[in-house]
Amino acid sequence: MELILREDIQNLGRRGDIVKVKSGYGRNYLLPSKLAVPLTEGNKKAVEQQRVATLKRDSLEKSQAEQLGAILGKVSLSFARKAGESGLLFGSVTSIDLAEALAKNGYDIDRRKILLEDPIKQLSEVQVPVRLHRDVTVSFTVQVVAETES
């Protein structure tokens, strides 16, 4: 059975690809889940139009992400946290903290796009990557300093 994929499916193909699958897999999973459509001339044209529209939208999103990345790359955030004498924090700085600080500075970045592997748990200066688009990743500086008692 030949089908046109409407979504990217791991180990099968990308959106718009023409794939040959067993008829049971196509009838019982791909077609009811609306992940694929039967291979017809009309469906070929419709999927091609969707692909062109998707490429245009993707290129626009990428250019916007590159513009935001150029600005975000110059951003430096500073956090004051209580720390022990060895420089270890009593808490940590997480991606949620970073997203809130970016929002206060006018950058609306989803916390899941901040690629902080582990929370920052010591006094330091760290470059934190942010994935703004599939092809655009930039880093900004985060400084964690000791909180001074007043």
Long-range contacts (C-beta under 8 A, 24 or more apart in sequence): 1-26, 1-27, 2-38, 2-39, 3-30, 3-31, 3-36, 3-37, 3-38, 3-39, 4-36, 4-37, 4-38, 4-39, 4-43, 4-44, 4-47, 5-30, 5-35, 5-36, 6-34, 6-35, 6-36, 6-37, 6-47, 7-35, 9-35, 15-51, 15-54, 16-47, 16-48, 16-50, 16-51, 61-133, 62-133, 62-134, 62-135, 62-136, 65-132, 65-133, 65-136, 66-132, 66-133, 66-136, 68-107, 68-132, 69-130, 69-132, 69-136, 69-137, 69-138, 70-138, 72-107, 72-109, 72-130, 72-132, 72-138, 72-140, 73-138, 73-139, 73-140, 74-140, 75-102, 75-105, 75-107, 75-140, 75-141, 76-140, 76-141, 76-142, 76-143, 77-101, 77-102, 77-105, 77-140, 77-141, 77-142, 77-143, 78-142, 78-143, 78-144, 78-145, 79-142, 79-143, 79-144, 79-145, 80-145, 80-146, 80-147, 80-148, 81-123, 81-144, 81-145, 81-146, 81-147, 82-146, 82-147, 83-122, 83-123, 83-146, 83-147, 87-122, 87-123, 87-124, 88-121, 88-122, 89-120, 89-121, 89-122, 89-123, 89-144, 92-119, 92-120, 92-121, 93-119, 93-120, 93-142, 93-144, 94-119, 94-120, 95-119, 98-128, 98-142, 120-144
